[in-house]
Amino acid sequence: MDINVKVKPNLQIRAFYLFFIIAGIQLGVGIIGAPKFIFVEAERDSWLAILIGFLFMCVVVGVMFFILNQYENADYFGIHVDLFGKWIGKFLGTLLIIYLGASFLSILMTYIQVIQIFLYHALPNWIITSLIMILVLYTVFGGIRVVVGVTFIFFIITLSLLTVLYDPLLRINMYNYLPMFQASFPELLRGAKATAYTFAGFEILMIIYPFVSNKRNAKLPVYLGLTFTTFLFILITMLSIGYFSAKGLKNIDWALLILVKSASFTFLERLDYIVVIVWLMVIIPNLVLLMWAMAYGMKRLYKIQQRKTHYLFTGIILIAVNYFQYGHQITKLTDFIAKTGFWIVYIYPLLLLPIVLVRKKLKSSGRSKPS
């Protein structure tokens, strides 16, 4: 297996699109219920906890860029093989693919749960999954450029959803924000950790980076994408704190959807129904990027055609969704992904950094020895 990836010019993307890739994969189902989990830990200082999570995320992304820049054009899979050898490297790459698949299932099941709660209570999981997977497969069959294009278009379209928050914004209670700066530092750290599931997804950078043509300009759009997601996250969290009571917010699982449901317009009824359906365009970038990354990883590690991986994983998903019939099962899956993702997405690159530095030093010292 080659460490560096040779990408044809017709498969390359501009660094500009990394903004939409990062923001698109982070804005999924997690942001719907995240205000509750952060508020439980940091309460009125939740915005500080989110900022701490943002700063730590920026540090991790900086480490990722440093690791990637040590290679000519490598990705996570090639870096693993280079650092740990063929077998251990492939094993670690396989674990990453399994994590991506579990994240895919978690996002899909959470959205299915939202549909069943707000729209169709008795609609079986496999029917909703089949309809969504048709859209996902249709997109990923077009290749990386189509995946990025869909992510870009859906991101632009779904920005219009922010307008429905105007009505709840007018009805917030400013006293709900007082007193501020009461959370202790450990509470803020726990609140920052609670953002892990919502902010996760930027690890896609370590996979898609070889496809970027102008890598020198890659950092700015990535950091802007992280900043945009953080701003939106703070906005929704603070709006939830101002709109709901402290006791109420701690017991609301879908704060964002309740905010949308409370909005009223004279020319439109049941806005929450529309938002739940339109939210499919928010999660589609999540699903297509994860599906593409898994298939690409299988191709890199085991030389399996991406189309075969798409079909195989679709079959596994159609079977797996039938085992999640109750809300507590989906909650357990999401909690597991959140805890696992914290170590894989946030901690693992920091552990990989000293290994890369040692490897670099050994290589440079080997070259400097006289023959």
C-alpha positions in Angstrom: 0.0 0.0 0.0 1.4 3.4 -1.0 1.8 5.9 1.9 1.1 8.9 -0.3 -2.0 9.1 -2.5 -1.8 9.8 -6.2 -4.9 11.8 -7.0 -6.0 12.5 -10.6 -6.6 16.2 -11.5 -10.3 15.5 -12.2 -10.8 14.3 -8.6 -9.1 17.2 -6.9 -11.0 19.9 -5.0 -10.2 23.5 -4.1 -9.3 24.3 -0.5 -12.2 26.8 -0.5 -14.6 23.8 -0.2 -13.1 22.7 3.1 -15.1 25.4 4.8 -18.4 23.7 3.7 -17.0 20.2 4.3 -16.1 21.0 7.9 -19.2 23.0 8.7 -21.5 20.6 6.8 -20.3 17.5 8.7 -20.4 19.2 12.1 -23.9 20.6 11.7 -26.0 17.4 12.0 -28.4 15.9 14.5 -26.2 16.6 17.5 -26.9 20.4 17.5 -30.7 19.6 18.0 -30.3 18.3 21.5 -26.8 19.5 22.5 -27.9 22.6 24.5 -29.4 20.4 27.2 -26.3 18.3 27.8 -24.0 21.4 28.0 -26.5 23.3 30.3 -26.6 20.3 32.7 -22.8 20.7 33.2 -22.1 24.5 32.9 -25.6 26.0 33.1 -25.6 29.8 32.3 -21.9 29.7 31.5 -22.5 27.2 28.7 -21.1 29.6 26.1 -17.8 29.6 28.0 -17.7 25.8 27.8 -18.4 25.9 24.1 -15.5 28.3 23.6 -13.2 26.0 25.6 -14.3 23.2 23.3 -13.6 25.3 20.3 -10.1 26.3 21.4 -9.2 22.6 22.1 -10.7 21.7 18.7 -8.4 24.3 17.0 -5.4 22.8 18.8 -6.3 19.3 17.6 -6.8 20.6 14.0 -3.4 22.3 14.2 -1.8 19.0 15.2 -3.6 17.3 12.3 -2.2 19.9 9.8 1.3 19.4 11.3 1.1 15.6 10.9 -0.2 15.9 7.3 2.5 18.3 6.3 5.2 15.8 7.3 4.1 13.8 4.2 3.9 14.5 0.5 0.2 13.6 0.1 -0.8 11.1 2.7 -4.0 10.4 4.6 -4.9 8.7 7.9 -4.6 5.3 6.4 -1.2 5.8 4.8 0.1 7.5 7.9 -0.9 4.6 10.1 0.9 2.1 7.8 4.0 4.3 7.7 4.2 4.7 11.5 3.1 1.2 12.7 3.8 -1.1 9.8 1.4 -2.9 7.5 -0.6 -5.1 9.9 -1.0 -2.7 12.9 -1.5 0.2 10.5 -4.3 -1.7 8.7 -5.8 -2.7 12.0 -6.0 0.9 13.2 -7.4 2.0 9.8 -10.1 -0.6 10.1 -11.0 0.6 13.6 -11.3 4.1 12.1 -13.7 2.8 9.4 -15.8 1.0 12.1 -16.0 4.2 14.0 -17.1 6.1 10.9 -19.8 3.4 10.3 -21.0 3.6 13.9 -21.2 7.4 13.6 -23.2 7.0 10.4 -25.6 4.7 12.2 -25.9 7.1 15.2 -26.8 10.1 13.0 -29.3 8.1 11.0 -31.0 6.6 14.0 -31.3 9.9 15.8 -32.9 11.5 12.7 -35.3 8.5 12.4 -36.2 9.0 16.0 -37.0 12.7 15.4 -39.2 11.7 12.4 -41.1 9.1 14.4 -41.7 11.5 17.3 -42.8 14.6 15.4 -44.2 13.1 12.2 -44.9 9.4 11.6 -45.1 7.5 14.8 -45.6 4.0 13.4 -43.4 4.2 10.3 -40.8 1.3 10.5 -37.1 2.1 10.7 -36.3 0.2 7.5 -38.6 2.2 5.3 -37.2 5.5 6.4 -33.7 4.1 6.1 -34.3 2.8 2.6 -35.5 6.2 1.4 -32.5 8.0 2.9 -30.0 5.5 1.6 -31.3 5.9 -1.9 -30.3 9.6 -1.7 -26.9 8.7 -0.1 -26.0 6.1 -2.7 -27.1 8.3 -5.6 -24.7 11.0 -4.3 -21.6 8.8 -3.4 -21.8 7.0 -6.7 -20.9 10.3 -8.4 -17.5 10.4 -6.6 -15.8 12.9 -4.3 -16.6 16.0 -6.4 -20.3 15.2 -6.3 -20.2 14.6 -2.6 -18.5 17.9 -2.0 -20.9 19.6 -4.4 -24.0 18.3 -2.6 -22.4 19.3 0.7 -21.9 22.8 -0.6 -25.4 23.2 -2.1 -27.2 21.8 1.0 -25.2 24.0 3.3 -26.3 27.1 1.4 -29.9 26.0 1.3 -30.2 25.1 5.0 -28.9 28.5 6.1 -32.4 29.7 5.5 -33.5 27.6 8.6 -31.9 30.2 10.8 -34.7 32.7 10.0 -37.2 30.7 12.0 -35.3 31.5 15.2 -36.3 35.1 14.8 -39.6 34.6 16.6 -38.2 32.7 19.7 -35.5 35.4 19.9 -38.1 38.1 20.5 -39.5 36.1 23.4 -36.4 35.3 25.5 -36.1 36.3 29.1 -32.9 38.1 29.8 -33.0 37.2 33.5 -32.4 33.6 32.5 -28.8 34.5 31.8 -28.2 35.7 35.4 -26.1 35.1 37.4 -23.2 34.5 35.0 -19.6 33.2 35.7 -20.8 30.9 38.4 -19.6 27.6 36.9 -16.3 26.2 38.3 -13.5 25.3 35.9 -14.1 21.5 36.2 -17.8 22.2 35.3 -16.7 24.2 32.3 -14.4 21.3 31.2 -17.3 18.8 31.6 -19.4 21.2 29.5 -16.7 21.4 26.9 -16.5 17.6 26.8 -20.3 17.5 26.2 -19.7 19.3 22.9 -17.6 16.4 21.6 -20.4 14.6 19.8 -21.7 17.8 18.1 -18.3 19.1 17.1 -17.0 15.7 15.9 -16.6 15.1 12.2 -13.6 17.3 11.5 -11.4 14.2 11.5 -12.6 13.9 7.9 -9.7 16.4 7.2 -7.2 13.5 7.7 -8.9 11.5 5.0 -9.9 14.1 2.4 -6.7 16.2 2.6 -4.9 14.4 -0.3 -7.7 15.5 -2.6 -7.1 19.2 -2.0 -5.2 20.8 -4.9 -4.0 24.0 -3.3 -2.9 22.8 0.2 -1.2 26.0 1.1 -4.6 27.6 1.4 -6.3 24.8 3.4 -5.9 26.1 6.9 -8.0 29.3 6.7 -11.3 27.6 5.4 -10.9 24.8 7.9 -10.6 27.2 10.8 -13.4 29.4 9.4 -15.6 26.3 9.3 -14.9 25.5 12.9 -15.6 29.1 13.9 -18.9 29.2 12.0 -20.1 26.0 13.7 -19.1 27.3 17.1 -20.9 30.6 16.5 -24.0 28.8 15.5 -23.7 26.4 18.5 -23.4 29.3 20.9 -26.3 31.1 19.3 -28.7 28.1 19.6 -27.5 27.3 23.2 -27.9 30.8 24.5 -31.3 31.2 22.7 -32.4 27.9 24.5 -31.2 29.2 27.9 -33.0 32.5 27.4 -36.2 30.9 26.1 -36.6 28.0 28.5 -36.5 27.9 32.3 -33.4 26.3 33.9 -35.4 23.3 35.1 -37.2 23.0 31.7 -34.1 23.0 29.6 -32.6 20.2 31.6 -35.5 18.0 30.7 -35.9 18.9 27.0 -34.2 16.5 24.6 -34.8 18.4 21.4 -34.4 22.0 22.4 -33.9 23.3 18.8 -37.0 21.6 17.5 -39.1 22.9 20.4 -37.8 26.4 19.6 -38.9 26.0 16.0 -42.2 24.5 17.0 -42.9 27.6 19.2 -42.4 29.9 16.2 -45.6 31.2 14.7 -46.2 32.9 11.4 -49.6 34.1 10.1 -49.0 32.6 6.7 -47.6 29.2 7.8 -48.8 26.5 10.2 -46.9 23.6 11.8 -43.5 24.9 11.0 -41.9 22.1 13.0 -43.1 19.6 10.4 -41.4 21.5 7.6 -38.2 21.9 9.6 -38.0 18.2 10.4 -38.3 17.3 6.7 -35.9 20.0 5.6 -33.4 18.9 8.3 -32.8 15.9 6.0 -30.7 18.3 3.9 -28.6 19.1 7.1 -27.8 15.4 7.8 -27.2 14.3 4.1 -23.8 16.0 4.0 -22.9 14.0 7.2 -24.0 10.8 5.7 -22.5 11.1 2.3 -19.1 12.3 3.6 -19.0 9.4 6.1 -20.1 6.9 3.5 -17.5 8.1 1.0 -14.8 8.0 3.7 -15.6 4.4 4.7 -15.6 3.2 1.1 -12.4 5.1 0.3 -10.7 3.6 3.4 -11.7 0.1 2.3 -10.2 0.8 -1.1 -7.0 2.1 0.4 -6.5 -0.7 2.9 -7.9 -3.8 1.1 -8.2 -2.7 -2.6 -12.0 -3.2 -2.5 -14.0 -1.2 -5.0 -15.8 1.6 -3.4 -19.1 0.7 -5.1 -19.0 -2.8 -3.5 -18.4 -1.2 -0.1 -21.4 1.1 -0.6 -23.7 -1.9 -1.3 -22.2 -3.9 1.6 -22.6 -1.1 4.1 -26.1 -0.3 3.0 -27.1 -3.9 3.6 -25.6 -3.8 7.1 -27.4 -0.6 7.9 -30.7 -1.9 6.7 -30.3 -4.8 9.0 -28.9 -2.9 12.0 -31.6 -0.2 12.1 -34.2 -2.9 13.0 -32.5 -3.6 16.3 -33.1 0.0 17.5 -36.8 0.2 18.4 -36.7 2.3 21.6 -35.4 5.7 22.4 -33.1 4.5 25.2 -31.3 2.2 22.8 -30.6 5.1 20.5 -29.4 7.2 23.5 -27.0 4.4 24.5 -25.6 4.3 21.0 -25.2 8.0 20.8 -23.5 8.1 24.3 -21.1 5.3 23.2 -20.2 7.2 20.0 -19.7 10.4 21.9 -17.4 8.8 24.5 -15.5 6.8 21.8 -15.3 9.8 19.5 -13.8 11.9 22.2 -10.7 9.7 22.3 -10.5 9.0 18.5 -11.2 12.5 17.3 -9.7 14.7 20.0 -7.1 12.7 21.9 -5.7 10.3 19.4 -4.0 12.9 17.1 -2.3 14.4 20.2 -0.9 10.9 21.0 0.1 10.4 17.3 2.1 13.7 17.3 5.2 12.5 19.3 5.4 9.3 17.3 5.4 11.4 14.1 8.1 13.7 15.6 10.3 10.7 16.6 9.8 9.2 13.1 10.8 12.5 11.5 13.9 12.8 13.7 15.0 9.3 12.9 14.6 9.8 9.2 16.5 13.1 9.2 19.3 11.6 11.3 19.5 8.6 8.9 19.8 10.9 6.0 22.6 13.0 7.6 24.8 10.0 8.3 27.7 9.7 5.8 27.6 6.7 3.5 
